[in-house]
Amino acid sequence: MRRCSSCFDDGGYFRILQGQGVLEAAPAGFRPLWKGEAMANVLITGGAGFIGSHLATRLVERGHRVRILDNFSSGRRENLTHLAGRFELIEGDIRDAETCHRAARDVEFVFHEAAIGSVPKSVEDPQASHDVNVNGTFNVLRAAADGKVRRFIYAGSSSAYGDTTESPKHEGIRPEPLSPYAVQKLAGELYARAFYECFGLGSISLRYFNVFGARQDPHSRYAAVIPAFVFAMLRGEPPVVYGDGEQTRDFTYVDNVVDGNVLAMEAEATRGEAVNVACGAAISINQLIAALNRLLGTHIAPRYADPRPGDILHSCAAIGLARRLLGYEPRIGMEEGLHRALDHFRETAAGC
């Protein structure tokens, strides 16, 4: 396999077929967008996933040279069709160290989005989620450090806070993770900090709070709450609530999370910090269902079920550190985010 840098240097496009060493020619009509001193070579792990594909879109549109590493276990190829010919794809797994090193070669910034991102799934199969969320993250960090990457930007999770009673949740609170997933994501944060301290790898962890938006998969049994609720209600079915519905969440539209990632890339220096990325406001699950009924023009009551192991009761972010360190400000509130997401979910439901 020849070095990826030659393809970057030529401003070209290719797709590596895992284990085959095949270079795919650029599609018809492709033209390079990647000239200019301000442009950077970036890697997005999990770039075909929900958040990763939105981040890839923003970075491509800003003219950066984007490489995506994804094994399509949960990512979807259709999430990237609108970017055809404008990025490089390595189809591979972060659990393979050699693949990670190849993906991180000649890259300046790594956005690590790849994960098994589910509390219930981590409870059901903790070994599988550990292998990806801890061992895979270590592989990507090691590859970034060995490749002299300038900055490693890690997708952390608000689940690290657990059920601490203090609210809003600020970064000075001692983490109290309740699920294997939360422990795994916290371990990634600590590893990112250690790689800064020991190896000089600039790093920052962004603790996401209940991200929602277009391209979320509503069909998985581990689907996030908003797409799961919307698709049930579009079918005239009651959304299933685990618990009494009075648990609260800081729902954050995906564009705000992308903003946080771009600002973390552009920040003057990062030293292993963990920073909340959210809206700084929370609503209860019952209030969410009421809002969805209003927006959908329905009157569907939820069905309540027993609480799930590992789920936290209340989550609301303090975002002062993100404001000070990154200049972050959430641009899209909950209501506007729901309007945008519903347009996509309706289209998706119509095509099912």
C-alpha positions in Angstrom: 0.0 0.0 0.0 1.5 3.3 -1.0 1.6 6.3 1.5 -1.6 8.2 1.8 0.3 11.5 1.7 0.8 11.4 -2.0 -2.9 11.3 -2.5 -3.3 14.3 -0.1 -0.5 16.2 -1.8 -2.1 15.8 -5.2 -5.4 17.1 -3.9 -7.0 13.9 -5.3 -9.5 11.4 -4.2 -9.2 7.7 -3.5 -10.9 5.0 -1.5 -8.9 2.2 0.2 -10.6 -1.1 0.2 -9.6 -2.7 3.5 -7.0 -5.4 3.0 -7.0 -5.3 -0.8 -4.6 -2.4 -1.6 -6.8 -1.1 -4.3 -7.1 2.6 -5.3 -10.4 3.7 -6.7 -10.3 6.4 -9.3 -12.0 9.8 -8.7 -15.6 10.0 -9.8 -16.5 12.0 -12.9 -16.7 15.7 -12.3 -14.5 15.6 -9.2 -12.3 18.7 -8.7 -10.0 19.4 -5.7 -11.3 21.8 -3.1 -8.2 21.6 -0.9 -5.8 24.4 -1.8 -4.9 27.1 0.6 -2.7 27.7 3.6 -5.6 27.5 6.1 -6.6 24.0 5.0 -5.8 21.0 7.1 -5.6 17.2 6.8 -8.1 15.8 9.2 -9.2 12.3 10.2 -12.7 11.5 11.4 -13.1 8.1 13.0 -16.8 7.0 12.7 -17.2 9.6 10.0 -20.1 7.7 8.4 -22.1 7.8 11.6 -24.7 10.3 12.9 -22.4 13.0 14.4 -19.4 12.1 12.3 -21.1 12.6 9.0 -22.3 16.0 10.1 -18.8 16.9 11.1 -17.4 15.6 7.8 -19.9 17.8 5.9 -18.9 20.9 7.8 -15.1 20.3 7.4 -15.4 19.5 3.7 -17.5 22.6 3.1 -14.8 24.7 4.9 -12.2 23.3 2.4 -10.3 20.8 4.7 -9.0 17.6 3.4 -11.1 14.9 5.1 -10.2 11.3 5.7 -12.9 9.0 7.2 -12.2 5.7 9.0 -15.3 3.6 9.5 -16.3 -0.1 9.5 -20.0 0.6 8.9 -21.1 -1.4 11.9 -23.5 1.5 12.7 -22.4 4.1 10.2 -24.3 4.3 7.0 -22.9 4.8 3.5 -25.9 7.0 2.5 -24.8 9.5 5.2 -21.9 10.4 2.9 -23.4 10.2 -0.5 -23.8 14.0 -0.7 -20.0 14.3 -0.2 -19.1 11.8 -3.0 -15.7 12.6 -4.5 -14.8 15.1 -1.8 -13.3 12.9 0.9 -11.1 9.8 1.4 -12.5 6.7 2.9 -10.6 4.0 4.7 -13.0 1.1 5.5 -11.6 -0.5 8.6 -11.9 -1.0 12.3 -10.4 1.0 15.2 -9.7 -2.2 17.0 -7.0 -2.9 14.5 -3.9 -0.9 15.4 -2.3 -1.1 12.0 -5.4 0.4 10.4 -5.4 3.2 12.9 -1.7 4.0 12.1 -2.4 4.1 8.4 -5.4 6.3 8.9 -3.5 8.8 11.1 -0.6 9.1 8.7 0.1 12.7 7.6 -2.9 14.0 9.5 -2.9 17.2 11.6 -6.2 16.7 13.5 -8.0 13.6 14.6 -11.7 13.7 15.5 -12.5 10.5 17.4 -16.2 9.8 17.0 -16.1 6.1 16.5 -17.8 4.2 19.4 -20.5 1.8 20.4 -22.6 4.6 21.8 -25.2 3.0 23.9 -25.7 2.6 27.6 -28.1 -0.4 27.2 -25.8 -2.1 24.7 -22.9 -1.7 27.1 -24.9 -3.4 29.9 -26.0 -6.2 27.6 -22.5 -6.8 26.1 -19.8 -4.9 28.1 -16.9 -6.8 26.5 -17.8 -5.7 22.9 -18.3 -2.1 23.9 -15.1 -2.1 26.0 -13.1 -3.5 23.0 -14.3 -0.6 20.8 -14.6 2.3 23.3 -11.5 1.6 25.3 -9.1 -0.5 23.3 -10.1 1.1 20.0 -9.7 4.6 21.5 -6.2 3.6 22.8 -5.3 2.5 19.3 -6.4 5.8 17.7 -4.5 7.8 20.4 -1.4 5.8 19.9 -1.6 6.2 16.2 -2.1 10.0 16.6 0.9 10.3 19.0 3.1 8.2 16.7 2.0 10.2 13.7 2.8 13.6 15.4 -0.8 14.7 15.1 -1.3 18.3 16.3 -4.6 17.7 18.1 -6.8 14.8 19.2 -10.4 15.8 19.7 -12.4 13.2 21.6 -16.1 12.6 21.7 -16.8 12.2 25.4 -20.1 11.8 27.1 -22.1 13.5 29.8 -22.8 10.0 31.2 -19.4 10.3 33.0 -21.1 12.5 35.6 -23.6 9.7 36.6 -26.3 10.7 39.0 -24.4 13.4 41.0 -27.0 15.6 42.6 -25.3 18.9 41.7 -26.8 20.7 38.8 -25.9 22.0 36.3 -23.1 19.5 35.7 -19.8 21.3 35.5 -16.4 19.9 34.7 -15.2 20.2 38.3 -17.6 17.6 39.6 -16.1 14.2 40.4 -17.3 11.7 37.8 -19.6 9.0 39.1 -20.3 6.8 36.0 -23.1 4.3 36.4 -22.8 2.1 33.3 -20.0 0.3 31.4 -20.5 2.8 28.6 -20.0 5.8 30.9 -16.8 4.2 32.4 -15.5 3.5 29.0 -16.0 7.1 27.7 -14.4 8.4 30.9 -11.4 6.1 30.4 -11.0 7.7 26.9 -10.9 11.1 28.5 -8.3 10.1 31.0 -6.2 8.4 28.2 -6.4 11.6 26.1 -5.2 13.6 29.1 -2.4 11.1 29.8 -1.2 11.2 26.1 -0.9 15.0 26.5 1.0 14.8 29.7 3.3 11.9 28.6 3.6 12.3 24.9 2.8 15.9 24.2 -0.3 15.1 22.1 -2.6 18.1 22.2 -6.0 16.8 23.2 -9.4 17.9 24.3 -12.5 15.9 25.3 -15.9 17.2 24.5 -18.6 15.9 26.7 -21.7 15.6 24.6 -25.2 15.9 26.1 -28.0 14.0 24.4 -27.3 14.9 20.8 -30.1 14.7 18.3 -30.8 15.6 14.7 -31.0 14.3 11.1 -29.3 10.9 10.3 -30.0 9.3 13.7 -31.1 5.7 13.2 -34.6 5.2 14.7 -34.8 1.5 13.9 -32.3 0.1 16.3 -33.5 -1.3 19.6 -30.8 1.0 21.1 -32.1 4.1 19.2 -31.8 7.4 20.9 -34.9 8.8 22.6 -36.0 11.5 20.1 -35.9 9.5 16.9 -37.4 6.5 18.7 -40.3 8.7 20.0 -40.9 10.5 16.7 -41.1 7.3 14.6 -43.4 5.7 17.1 -45.7 8.7 17.2 -45.7 9.0 13.4 -47.0 5.5 13.3 -49.7 6.4 15.9 -48.0 4.3 18.6 -47.2 5.4 22.1 -43.6 6.3 22.8 -42.0 4.0 25.5 -40.7 5.9 28.5 -38.4 4.0 30.9 -39.3 5.4 34.3 -41.8 8.0 35.2 -40.8 10.5 32.6 -39.7 13.1 35.1 -36.0 12.5 34.3 -34.4 15.5 32.6 -32.0 15.8 29.7 -30.1 18.6 28.1 -31.0 17.8 24.5 -28.4 19.3 22.1 -29.0 19.7 18.3 -26.2 18.2 16.3 -25.1 21.5 14.6 -24.1 22.8 18.1 -21.9 19.8 18.6 -20.3 20.3 15.2 -19.6 23.9 16.2 -17.9 22.7 19.4 -15.7 20.3 17.4 -14.6 23.0 14.9 -13.9 25.5 17.7 -11.8 22.8 19.5 -9.8 22.4 16.3 -9.2 26.1 16.0 -8.5 26.8 19.7 -5.0 28.2 20.4 -4.0 25.3 22.7 -5.6 22.3 24.3 -4.1 20.4 27.2 -6.2 17.4 27.8 -9.2 19.3 29.1 -12.8 17.9 29.4 -15.4 20.4 28.2 -19.2 20.2 28.2 -20.8 20.8 24.8 -24.6 21.3 25.2 -27.3 23.9 25.4 -27.2 24.5 29.2 -31.0 23.9 29.5 -32.9 20.7 30.4 -36.5 19.4 30.0 -38.2 16.3 31.3 -39.0 13.4 29.1 -42.7 14.1 29.7 -42.2 17.7 28.5 -40.4 16.4 25.4 -43.4 14.2 24.5 -45.7 17.1 25.0 -43.5 19.2 22.7 -43.5 16.5 20.0 -47.3 16.1 20.2 -47.6 19.8 19.7 -45.2 19.8 16.7 -46.7 16.7 15.1 -50.3 17.7 15.8 -50.9 14.5 17.7 -52.3 13.6 21.1 -50.5 10.4 22.0 -49.9 9.4 25.6 -46.6 7.5 26.4 -46.4 4.0 27.7 -44.3 3.8 30.9 -41.9 0.9 31.6 -39.5 0.0 34.3 -36.3 2.1 34.5 -33.3 0.6 32.7 -30.0 -0.2 34.5 -27.3 2.5 34.0 -29.7 5.3 33.0 -29.3 8.5 35.0 -32.1 10.7 36.3 -31.1 14.2 35.6 -28.7 15.9 33.2 -28.1 19.5 32.5 -24.8 21.1 31.5 -22.9 24.1 32.6 -21.2 25.5 29.5 -19.2 28.3 31.0 -15.9 26.5 30.3 -16.7 25.9 26.7 -17.5 29.6 26.4 -14.2 30.7 27.9 -11.9 28.1 26.4 -13.5 27.7 22.9 -15.8 30.7 22.4 -18.6 28.2 22.1 -22.3 29.4 22.1 -25.2 27.1 21.2 -26.8 28.6 18.1 -29.8 26.3 17.8 -32.2 25.8 20.7 -34.3 22.8 21.5 -37.5 23.9 19.7 -35.7 25.0 16.5 -33.6 21.8 16.6 -36.8 19.7 16.8 -38.3 21.5 13.8 -35.3 20.7 11.7 -35.0 17.1 12.9 -38.7 16.4 12.3 -38.4 17.5 8.7 -35.8 14.7 8.2 -37.6 12.1 10.3 -40.8 12.6 8.3 -39.0 12.1 5.0 -37.3 9.0 6.4 -40.6 7.6 7.7 -42.2 8.2 4.3 -39.5 6.2 2.6 -39.8 3.2 4.9 
